[in-house]
Amino acid sequence: MLYWLLYEKLFPYFHPFRIFRYLTFRTAFASLTALLIALFIGPYVIQKLREFQIGQFVRDDGPQSHLKKTGTPTMGGVLICIAILLPTVLWSDPSNPFVWVAVFSTVAFGAIGFADDYIKVVQRRSLGLTPRAKLLWQAAAGALVALALVTLEEFKMFSTRMSVPFIKSLRPDLLWNHWPSTVPQLGLVAFLPFVVWVVLWLVGTSNAVNLTDGLDGLAIGCTIIAASALTILTYVSGHVVFADYLELQRMPPVAELTVFCGSMVGASIGFLWYNAHPAEIFMGDVGSLALGGAIGTIAVIIRQELLLPFIGGIFILEALSVMLQVGSYKLRKKRIFKMAPLHHHFEQLGWSESKVIARFWIGALVFALFALTTLKLR
């Protein structure tokens, strides 16, 4: 809104407002705005959550040191969403459709998490949404994101061609009607591969972040690193010179998502202030699903979803540990890890919570740096 008001409307009358045309300026101020919003309204949100007795339930079969966290205010993801969305609306170009796709994804996945938290915490049902219901709603949100992107592809604003790390010449297309003429034209069915692909990534990413949210500051710290990497990727993907130099798909409209990613970084840092060990507030599913949905959506839009295993490496490892643990127990009646997700395995090995968090942050940073190096290693 500030971009529209101060640059598009008032710039002809006051030329110093030209600074609002610069993406780096608006991204920096979006980050600062998000940080300040999270820091200033954080105490109010924590107080209100305590007043409503919205406290965390801690399972008694996990590390016993976590039992003291019972009752800590949860659903702090509401704070994260506010701190991301307000600066995005303030500092981004409101005419850019990709910004609204990212905003929709964040709100949609956040709403699913909110419903799950509400049922668990407020209605005192420990399971919250059933796994099937949660997956169905996540799939529906992912499908809507995919259909929005397909619509933008029809207007030549988006490409369904996927970037493959290390192989710059390989860019497979996920729309059937872009395949050779021998493939029959199937109408709406032609969108199916792309829709399924997007749904799988968004559902997987949102649940991976959710599984990582088990220690104070772990998930939000990894989110800061992943969002910072995405900030760089969105900027270079939309920059004519950098995109050509790195041989990326040049998509100038997606550069505006840099503002959204910057807001995510600022909001996450502000939330970490209150979520650092010992945590004063937990993000809950409303935060973890919203952040996972946002990260997955940005990666899909800039066509770097195959880099997600590196951008969010810790998230992927946490999800894989659960899948391997469940699969091994069902097939062999044996467990691979002492406890899943992975961070609990290391706690059971005797690592302190702070040590697990710090080392996982280091791992997330290494993964993100490797993801950025692949831009040139092609």
Secondary structure, DSSP 8 states (H G I E B T S, - for coil): -HIIIIIIITTTT-GGGGGGG-HHHHHHHHHHHHHHHHHHHHHHHHHHHHHTT-B----TTS-GGGGGGTT-B--THHHHHHHHHHHHHHHS-TT-HHHHHHHHHHHHHHHHHHHHHIIIIIS--TT-S-HHHHHHHHHHHHHHHHHHHHHHHHTTS---B---TT-TT---B--GGGS-TTS---GGGGGHHHHHHHHHHHHHHHHHHHHHTTSTTHHHHHHHHHHHHHHHHHHHHH-HHHHHHTT----GGGGGHHHHHHHHHHHHHHHHHHHSSS-S---HHHHHHHHHHHHHHHHHHTT-GGGHHHHTHHHHHHHHHHHHHHHHHHHHS--SSSSSSHHHHHHHTT--HHHHHHHHHHHHHHHHHHHHHTTT--
